[in-house]
């Protein structure tokens, strides 16, 4: 403790050098921590779901929107009828779910409210939450039965962030609704805290069954169109299944279904497309992310740059400390003359370096928290920053 007090007095005795060293260290640590935090959120962090390593994405998730026509090559988007075929006719997935590839921004009215509110929603199959193995924070989550009849189940699941902002600590109760267009949706449950969905960078306010697509987007009903491909599909591998076996089996189902879609007299182009059409499975433990593809290379380069900056900062601080030690040679000689041991002097110098490092590190972490949050807000497409 005495060493730390003396170290603090030494730092205050040389405020300019101390401030330069602390700020240099803070900038180096802050930049590295902020960039790594963004990399972790976009590229490394696993979804907050049950056993995420068993989640598999059909395709690579790099396509958004919709396509029509016969699939050709590696398929990323799927039609609703195709999703149902893949869900029913496989032996390697315990459950399969579909997600509308694009989020929707709508304006709705909460029961009791007078003004329209901006809302972010995701259309998902009834099997979405079971695939993820989630337990509701309040109420219940979707089941496959909620997604069987087109327009038959106007229900929704609210995100924890929306519920908390709208109703604070009010206990959940049935009867709360939102109105979108002319349809009234009952809020039947609240998603688990910290669950932001399966797409990194988005934070939906609500999840609504795919069977309600026509009510959400009148005129855009792809539930019966075999070639209107607008869905991402994810599955959960059974305990003894592996990716290679799953990919082989799901492609058999996929090809067989496409043959049925082509009919008894397929065109030459359809036959060529059928030959090349396939599903490449990819791990989904870290979720779907357009941001990952967009920012992975720039972030890797930036991480290398800030790492070099930290090394340079450390080298500069080392030179400053050596210069200070050289300037204190007379002081050190006097202390040794009056009986101070070599170890006592080394311990004192180490205490000064430790205190300097702690101050620089604390300031750097504070800067990193602010910078990381700002960067994540910039890349998020939802109303909330990437968690």
C-alpha positions in Angstrom: 0.0 0.0 0.0 2.9 2.4 0.8 4.4 1.6 -2.6 1.1 2.6 -4.3 0.9 5.8 -2.3 4.4 6.7 -3.3 3.7 5.7 -6.9 0.7 8.0 -7.0 2.8 10.9 -5.6 5.4 10.3 -8.3 2.7 10.4 -11.1 1.3 13.6 -9.7 4.8 15.0 -9.5 5.1 14.6 -13.3 1.5 15.3 -14.6 2.4 15.9 -18.2 4.3 12.6 -18.7 1.7 10.7 -16.6 -1.2 12.1 -18.7 0.6 11.3 -22.0 1.3 7.7 -20.9 -2.3 7.2 -19.5 -4.0 8.6 -22.6 -1.7 6.7 -25.0 -2.4 3.4 -23.2 -6.2 4.2 -23.0 -6.4 4.9 -26.8 -4.6 1.7 -27.6 -6.6 -0.5 -25.2 -9.9 1.3 -26.0 -9.5 0.9 -29.8 -8.6 -2.8 -29.5 -11.4 -3.6 -27.1 -14.0 -1.7 -29.1 -13.1 -3.4 -32.4 -13.0 -6.8 -30.8 -16.4 -6.1 -29.2 -17.9 -5.4 -32.6 -16.2 -8.5 -34.1 -17.6 -10.6 -31.2 -21.1 -9.3 -31.7 -21.2 -9.7 -35.5 -19.0 -12.7 -36.1 -18.3 -14.8 -33.0 -21.1 -14.6 -30.4 -23.4 -17.6 -30.4 -27.2 -17.1 -30.4 -28.8 -17.1 -26.9 -30.7 -20.3 -27.6 -30.5 -23.9 -26.5 -27.5 -25.9 -27.8 -26.8 -23.5 -30.7 -24.1 -25.8 -32.2 -26.8 -28.1 -33.5 -28.5 -25.4 -35.5 -28.0 -25.6 -39.3 -28.9 -23.1 -42.0 -30.1 -24.3 -45.4 -27.9 -22.4 -47.8 -25.6 -19.6 -46.6 -28.2 -16.9 -45.9 -26.6 -14.3 -48.2 -29.8 -13.7 -50.3 -32.7 -11.4 -49.2 -36.0 -10.6 -50.7 -37.6 -13.1 -53.1 -37.0 -15.0 -56.3 -39.2 -17.0 -58.6 -38.7 -19.7 -61.1 -37.0 -23.1 -60.9 -34.0 -23.2 -58.4 -30.6 -23.4 -60.0 -27.3 -24.0 -58.2 -26.8 -23.6 -54.5 -30.2 -22.6 -53.0 -30.6 -20.0 -50.3 -34.2 -18.9 -50.5 -37.1 -21.3 -50.3 -40.8 -21.3 -51.0 -43.4 -22.0 -48.2 -44.5 -25.3 -49.9 -40.9 -26.4 -50.2 -40.2 -25.6 -46.6 -43.1 -27.8 -45.6 -41.8 -30.6 -47.7 -38.3 -30.3 -46.2 -39.9 -30.2 -42.7 -42.1 -33.3 -43.2 -39.9 -35.6 -45.2 -36.5 -35.7 -43.4 -35.1 -38.0 -40.8 -32.1 -36.0 -39.6 -33.7 -32.8 -38.1 -35.7 -32.8 -34.9 -37.4 -29.7 -36.2 -37.2 -27.3 -39.2 -38.4 -23.6 -39.2 -38.8 -20.9 -41.8 -38.1 -17.2 -41.5 -39.1 -14.5 -43.9 -35.8 -13.3 -45.4 -36.6 -9.6 -45.0 -37.9 -7.9 -41.9 -40.9 -5.7 -42.2 -41.5 -2.2 -40.8 -45.2 -1.5 -40.2 -47.3 1.0 -38.3 -49.6 -0.4 -35.7 -51.7 0.7 -32.8 -51.5 -0.8 -29.3 -54.8 -1.5 -27.6 -55.8 1.7 -25.7 -53.5 3.9 -27.7 -54.6 6.5 -30.2 -51.5 7.0 -32.3 -49.8 4.7 -34.8 -46.5 3.4 -33.7 -43.6 2.2 -35.9 -42.9 -1.5 -35.4 -40.3 -4.0 -36.6 -41.8 -7.4 -37.3 -40.5 -10.8 -38.5 -42.8 -13.4 -40.1 -41.7 -16.9 -38.9 -43.2 -20.4 -39.0 -44.9 -21.8 -36.0 -41.9 -24.1 -35.5 -39.5 -21.2 -35.1 -39.3 -21.0 -31.3 -39.4 -24.8 -30.9 -36.4 -25.1 -33.2 -34.5 -22.7 -31.1 -35.5 -24.5 -27.9 -36.6 -21.2 -26.2 -38.8 -20.8 -23.1 -41.1 -17.8 -23.0 -40.4 -15.1 -20.4 -44.1 -14.7 -20.1 -47.1 -16.3 -21.7 -46.4 -18.8 -24.4 -44.5 -19.0 -27.7 -45.7 -20.2 -31.2 -46.3 -23.9 -32.0 -46.7 -25.4 -35.4 -50.4 -25.4 -34.9 -50.4 -21.6 -35.0 -49.1 -21.7 -38.6 -51.4 -24.1 -40.4 -54.4 -22.1 -41.5 -53.8 -19.0 -43.7 -55.0 -16.0 -41.8 -56.3 -18.3 -39.0 -54.2 -17.3 -36.0 -53.8 -13.5 -35.6 -51.4 -13.8 -32.7 -47.9 -12.3 -32.0 -45.0 -12.7 -29.7 -43.5 -9.4 -28.3 -39.8 -8.9 -27.7 -38.7 -8.3 -24.1 -37.2 -4.9 -25.1 -40.5 -3.7 -26.6 -42.6 -5.1 -23.7 -40.3 -3.4 -21.1 -40.3 -0.1 -22.9 -44.1 -0.1 -23.5 -45.4 -1.6 -20.2 -42.3 -1.3 -17.9 -42.7 -3.8 -15.1 -46.4 -4.5 -15.6 -47.1 -8.2 -15.3 -48.1 -10.0 -18.5 -51.7 -10.7 -19.1 -53.8 -11.9 -22.0 -56.0 -9.3 -23.7 -53.3 -6.9 -24.9 -53.4 -6.5 -28.6 -51.8 -4.6 -31.5 -53.7 -3.6 -34.7 -51.8 -3.7 -38.0 -53.9 -2.7 -41.0 -57.4 -4.1 -40.3 -56.2 -7.1 -38.3 -56.0 -7.3 -34.5 -53.2 -9.5 -33.2 -53.3 -10.8 -29.6 -50.0 -10.7 -27.8 -49.8 -14.3 -26.4 -46.3 -14.2 -25.0 -43.0 -12.3 -24.4 -39.8 -13.7 -25.9 -36.9 -14.5 -23.5 -34.8 -11.6 -22.3 -31.7 -11.0 -24.4 -33.2 -12.9 -27.4 -32.9 -10.6 -30.4 -33.9 -13.1 -33.1 -31.8 -15.2 -35.4 -30.5 -12.3 -37.6 -27.5 -10.4 -36.1 -28.0 -6.7 -36.3 -31.8 -6.8 -36.0 -34.1 -6.6 -33.0 -37.7 -7.2 -34.0 -40.5 -5.8 -31.8 -42.8 -8.7 -32.8 -42.8 -12.1 -34.4 -46.0 -13.1 -36.3 -46.8 -16.5 -37.9 -46.1 -16.8 -41.6 -49.7 -17.9 -42.1 -50.7 -14.2 -41.6 -48.6 -13.0 -44.5 -51.6 -11.9 -46.6 -52.9 -9.8 -43.7 -49.5 -8.2 -43.1 -48.7 -7.6 -46.8 -52.0 -7.6 -48.8 -51.3 -8.8 -52.4 -48.1 -10.7 -51.4 -49.2 -14.2 -50.4 -46.5 -16.8 -51.2 -48.0 -19.6 -49.0 -49.3 -21.6 -52.0 -46.8 -20.5 -54.7 -44.2 -23.3 -55.1 -41.8 -21.0 -56.9 -42.1 -17.8 -54.8 -38.9 -18.2 -52.8 -38.6 -15.7 -50.0 -37.8 -17.8 -46.9 -34.6 -18.7 -45.0 -34.8 -22.2 -43.5 -33.1 -23.4 -40.3 -33.1 -26.8 -38.7 -31.9 -28.5 -35.5 -29.9 -31.7 -36.0 -31.0 -34.8 -34.1 -28.5 -36.0 -31.5 -26.8 -38.6 -33.7 -27.0 -36.7 -37.0 -24.1 -34.8 -38.5 -23.8 -32.2 -41.2 -22.6 -34.5 -44.0 -25.5 -37.0 -43.5 -28.0 -34.2 -43.1 -26.9 -32.5 -46.3 -27.1 -35.8 -48.3 -30.6 -36.6 -47.0 -32.0 -33.1 -47.4 -30.8 -32.9 -50.9 -32.6 -36.2 -51.8 -35.8 -34.6 -50.4 -35.1 -31.4 -52.3 -34.5 -33.0 -55.7 -37.5 -35.3 -55.3 -39.8 -32.4 -54.5 -38.4 -30.4 -57.5 -39.1 -33.3 -59.8 -42.7 -33.3 -58.6 -42.9 -29.5 -59.2 -41.5 -29.9 -62.7 -44.4 -32.1 -63.6 -44.6 -35.1 -66.0 -43.2 -33.0 -69.0 -40.4 -30.7 -67.7 -38.8 -28.3 -70.1 -35.1 -28.8 -71.0 -34.2 -25.8 -68.9 -36.0 -27.2 -65.9 -34.1 -30.4 -66.3 -30.8 -28.6 -66.4 -31.7 -26.5 -63.4 -32.8 -29.6 -61.5 -29.4 -31.2 -62.2 -27.6 -28.3 -60.6 -30.0 -27.4 -57.8 -28.7 -28.2 -54.4 -28.8 -27.2 -50.7 -25.5 -26.5 -49.0 -25.9 -26.6 -45.3 -23.9 -24.2 -43.1 -23.6 -23.8 -39.3 -26.2 -21.4 -37.8 -24.8 -21.2 -34.2 -23.9 -17.5 -34.6 -27.1 -16.7 -36.5 -27.8 -15.2 -39.9 -26.0 -12.0 -40.8 -25.6 -9.8 -43.8 -23.5 -7.7 -41.6 -21.0 -10.5 -41.1 -20.4 -10.8 -44.8 -20.2 -7.0 -45.2 -17.9 -6.2 -42.3 -15.8 -9.3 -41.6 -13.0 -8.3 -43.9 -12.9 -4.6 -42.9 -13.0 -5.6 -39.2 -10.2 -8.1 -39.6 -8.0 -5.4 -41.3 -9.0 -2.8 -38.7 -8.2 -5.3 -35.8 -4.7 -5.8 -37.2 -4.2 -2.0 -37.5 -5.3 -1.3 -33.9 -3.2 -4.2 -32.6 -0.2 -2.5 -34.2 -1.3 0.8 -32.7 -1.4 -0.8 -29.3 2.1 -2.3 -29.8 3.4 1.1 -30.8 1.7 2.7 -27.8 3.3 0.2 -25.4 6.7 0.8 -27.0 6.3 4.5 -26.6 5.3 4.2 -23.0 8.2 1.9 -22.3 10.6 4.6 -23.7 8.9 7.2 -21.5 9.3 5.0 -18.4 13.0 4.3 -19.3 13.6 8.1 -19.7 12.0 8.7 -16.3 14.1 6.0 -14.7 17.2 7.6 -16.2 16.3 11.0 -14.9 15.8 9.5 -11.5 19.3 7.9 -11.3 20.5 10.3 -8.6 17.4 9.7 -6.5 17.9 5.9 -6.9 21.6 6.2 -5.9 20.7 8.1 -2.8 18.1 5.6 -1.7 20.5 2.7 -2.2 23.1 4.6 -0.2 20.7 4.9 2.8 20.0 1.2 2.8 17.2 0.5 0.2 17.6 -2.9 -1.4 17.6 -3.6 -5.1 14.4 -5.6 -4.8 12.8 -2.7 -2.8 13.6 -0.3 -5.7 12.4 -2.7 -8.4 9.1 -3.1 -6.5 8.6 0.6 -6.3 9.2 1.1 -10.0 6.8 -1.8 -10.8 4.2 -0.2 -8.5 4.4 3.0 -10.6 4.1 1.0 -13.8 1.2 -1.0 -12.4 -0.7 2.1 -11.3 -0.1 3.7 -14.7 -1.4 0.6 -16.5 -4.5 0.4 -14.3 -5.4 4.0 -14.9 -4.8 3.7 -18.6 -6.7 0.4 -18.8 -9.7 1.7 -16.8 -10.0 4.8 -19.1 -9.5 2.6 -22.1 -12.3 0.2 -21.1 -14.6 3.2 -20.5 -13.8 4.6 -24.0 -14.2 1.1 -25.5 -17.7 0.6 -24.1 -18.9 3.9 -25.5 -17.2 3.4 -28.9 -18.4 -0.2 -29.2 -22.0 0.8 -28.5 -21.8 3.6 -31.0 -20.3 1.3 -33.7 -23.0 -1.3 -33.1 -25.8 1.2 -33.3 -24.4 2.4 -36.6 -24.4 -1.2 -38.1 -27.8 -2.2 -36.6 -30.8 -2.2 -38.8 -33.3 -2.6 -36.0 -34.6 -0.1 -33.3 -32.2 -1.6 -30.8 -28.4 -1.9 -31.1 -26.8 -5.3 -31.6 -26.6 -6.9 -28.2 
